[in-house]
Amino acid sequence: MTTIAPAPSRRSSPDTPATEDQRVSRTRTVVVALALLVAAACTAYLLYDVRGSWSYAMDLRTRQLAALLITGAAVGASSLVFQTVAGSRILTPSVMGFDALYMLIQTVIVYALGSAAFLALTPGQHFLLDAVLLTVFGWLLFTWLFRRSSRNLLMLVLVGVVLGSFFASLTSLSSRLLSPDDFLTLQDVMFASFSTADPGLLWTAGVVTVLGIAALVPLGRRLDVVALGHDPAVTLGVPFHRTVRITLAVTTMLVAAATALVGPMLFLGLVVANLARQLVPTHRHAVLVPVAILVGVLTCVAGQLVVVHVFDLTTTLSVVVNLVGGLYFLRLLMRTVLL
Amino acid sequence: MSSTVEAPSRPPAPAPAGGREPASRLPLLAATGALLVAAYLSLGIGVADVGVADLLSPSAEQWQILTVSRIPRTAAVLLAGAALSVAGLIMQRITQNRFVSPSTSGTVEAAVLGILVATLLFGDASLLVKMLVAILTAVAGTLVFLQLLERIRHQDPIVVALVGLMYGAVIGAVTTFIAYQRDLVQYLDIWTTGSFSGILQGRYEPIYVVLAVGVLGYLWADRFTVVGMGRSMATNLGLHYRRTMYVGLVVVSVMAAVVVVVVGAIPFLGLIVPNVVTLLLGDNLRRVLPATALAGAGFVLLCDVVARTVHYPYELPVATIAGAVGAAVFVVLILRAGKASGT
């Protein structure tokens, strides 16, 4: 059972073994193509089918676009490095019940403070409170999980999935104990969507995302080695556990930023990180992370374009992501298991 | 008037057959008695002024409250709890897998999809029509899951549970996708969140179907056990493998679908109750089936009492409480399984 997905990205590209030059040039092509696509999608998002007041549309759309960019980047980068430290391609923070934990913490905060005190917080303070609590609990959760069952990956996934539903039940339980006023406050926080991103929150989430991604840069080389697994990494002189802990902390921040902005998107990270690994034939995080960010941004912006202009807002991005991502996850799972 | 609690008695009639294990009869009778007493006491909980003391000599008004609301509710609680647990037990036996249950195999989600489809296609169709459609989709959904299962080479319980949960999540996403376009998300949410608050006389009677199906499940219990041993073994023992498999499937799907339509989904119930009961009482399906039914009914009764009292005079959906408890127990079961298999 443990043969499944040993180290992420051990599988090189499906084609025949390529020379170093070919791989570098393929990587370059992919990155350039992705960047162009992202630029095109962003332009389309801003300019396509503007009706009515130009300045109003621009203001609104810029904010929405910013939320999409932040979410895509944060989810892409965090899921990719999480996969590396978890040593698996089917694990992402959301699959491990992390979004659900975020929701639970929100509910508990509102419950503990009451909506008046809660609303008095600035977005910055609010975010700080979330981030601190989430980092502490998320970190405890992951250390507990990884220690409990580090040897059986699928068990870890299952525990994560069930924990997610456990947190969701607790959230719904405690939210029902709230007064109607408090509940409304909570609902606003939980279902912030792309269309209503608050500028203050945008700034905070944006800064956190940029900082988080910047913190990953010096970790890149070490993560390349950590991807080989615990023993090889230690042999090669890399502080395995410390790297994992730091990476998990950064991941936590990034996920908190994305979730605070747009709410949970269960399978987004899974799809994005796996796509990134398939697109570029490399194990280097200096390349993988930027590609994951580009793929994440592209998925979000293009997905939202489709939701707005093709489905006419009769659906939401997270529903589409969960549908496509769920099928993809099932496929990954079946393939892993069939090996 | 003391016949008031007659309806909610134990769903599948406990052990008149066999008679080989008279020792197990007494605890079962005691448990049944305890459950009935608990159910009787729970009739006294509620906003309207009908206390336990009034149950024996109710005024006309109190009598009406009892017959219209309290007794139907208690009956529904006991039947839903018993049905989902028994469905889980049978399913686990057929597939020889502890982590399979209607809520981890897409059965419940498929039933919800059926409700949505029926609502969209037949508009104001009666509850019965919706229930029939839900049963059909539940059977179909479970069939597809079994196909998926056959494709998995390693029948590791954990893998199966994961695949089942994800399969359910995909069906759920399809349902949300459709419901969102028709503005039915909230409607569906309210309908399919397990709760007994809407149970009133005239709106819950279809749930008695599970009694009949439960009896069938009990009578076929031994055959299900044999089917669980695999196709060749079952055929060797002279069993019509495919037919028995389908009967089991239909029994499970009907139970799950009926409960979802009348009460809503109660997560993890069909998974944890049979597991805990078999852990305590062993694996003989025919023997543990009544105990499972009793335990399931008791567990949901307890959850419902908590749901009604913890935030009095408001009440919480029983699904959130059962979901929290159930998920916690499930995590423990998974970790135990991991430890036992030495991985």
Boltz contact constraints between the chains, C-beta under 6 A:
constraints:
  - contact:
      token1: [A, 1]
      token2: [B, 156]
      max_distance: 6.0
  - contact:
      token1: [A, 149]
      token2: [B, 338]
      max_distance: 6.0
  - contact:
      token1: [A, 151]
      token2: [B, 343]
      max_distance: 6.0
  - contact:
      token1: [A, 152]
      token2: [B, 338]
      max_distance: 6.0
  - contact:
      token1: [A, 152]
      token2: [B, 343]
      max_distance: 6.0
  - contact:
      token1: [A, 154]
      token2: [B, 158]
      max_distance: 6.0
  - contact:
      token1: [A, 154]
      token2: [B, 159]
      max_distance: 6.0
  - contact:
      token1: [A, 155]
      token2: [B, 158]
      max_distance: 6.0
  - contact:
      token1: [A, 155]
      token2: [B, 338]
      max_distance: 6.0
  - contact:
      token1: [A, 157]
      token2: [B, 162]
      max_distance: 6.0
  - contact:
      token1: [A, 158]
      token2: [B, 158]
      max_distance: 6.0
  - contact:
      token1: [A, 158]
      token2: [B, 161]
      max_distance: 6.0
  - contact:
      token1: [A, 158]
      token2: [B, 162]
      max_distance: 6.0
  - contact:
      token1: [A, 158]
      token2: [B, 334]
      max_distance: 6.0
  - contact:
      token1: [A, 159]
      token2: [B, 331]
      max_distance: 6.0
  - contact:
      token1: [A, 159]
      token2: [B, 334]
      max_distance: 6.0
  - contact:
      token1: [A, 161]
      token2: [B, 165]
      max_distance: 6.0
  - contact:
      token1: [A, 162]
      token2: [B, 327]
      max_distance: 6.0
  - contact:
      token1: [A, 162]
      token2: [B, 330]
      max_distance: 6.0
  - contact:
      token1: [A, 162]
      token2: [B, 331]
      max_distance: 6.0
  - contact:
      token1: [A, 165]
      token2: [B, 327]
      max_distance: 6.0
  - contact:
      token1: [A, 166]
      token2: [B, 327]
      max_distance: 6.0
  - contact:
      token1: [A, 166]
      token2: [B, 328]
      max_distance: 6.0
  - contact:
      token1: [A, 169]
      token2: [B, 320]
      max_distance: 6.0
  - contact:
      token1: [A, 169]
      token2: [B, 323]
      max_distance: 6.0
  - contact:
      token1: [A, 169]
      token2: [B, 324]
      max_distance: 6.0
  - contact:
      token1: [A, 170]
      token2: [B, 324]
      max_distance: 6.0
  - contact:
      token1: [A, 172]
      token2: [B, 320]
      max_distance: 6.0
  - contact:
      token1: [A, 173]
      token2: [B, 320]
      max_distance: 6.0
  - contact:
      token1: [A, 173]
      token2: [B, 324]
      max_distance: 6.0
  - contact:
      token1: [A, 176]
      token2: [B, 316]
      max_distance: 6.0
  - contact:
      token1: [A, 177]
      token2: [B, 311]
      max_distance: 6.0
  - contact:
      token1: [A, 314]
      token2: [B, 181]
      max_distance: 6.0
  - contact:
      token1: [A, 315]
      token2: [B, 180]
      max_distance: 6.0
  - contact:
      token1: [A, 319]
      token2: [B, 176]
      max_distance: 6.0
  - contact:
      token1: [A, 319]
      token2: [B, 177]
      max_distance: 6.0
  - contact:
      token1: [A, 319]
      token2: [B, 180]
      max_distance: 6.0
  - contact:
      token1: [A, 322]
      token2: [B, 173]
      max_distance: 6.0
  - contact:
      token1: [A, 323]
      token2: [B, 173]
      max_distance: 6.0
  - contact:
      token1: [A, 323]
      token2: [B, 177]
      max_distance: 6.0
  - contact:
      token1: [A, 326]
      token2: [B, 169]
      max_distance: 6.0
  - contact:
      token1: [A, 326]
      token2: [B, 170]
      max_distance: 6.0
  - contact:
      token1: [A, 326]
      token2: [B, 173]
      max_distance: 6.0
  - contact:
      token1: [A, 327]
      token2: [B, 170]
      max_distance: 6.0
  - contact:
      token1: [A, 329]
      token2: [B, 166]
      max_distance: 6.0
  - contact:
      token1: [A, 330]
      token2: [B, 166]
      max_distance: 6.0
  - contact:
      token1: [A, 333]
      token2: [B, 163]
      max_distance: 6.0
  - contact:
      token1: [A, 337]
      token2: [B, 152]
      max_distance: 6.0
  - contact:
      token1: [A, 337]
      token2: [B, 159]
      max_distance: 6.0
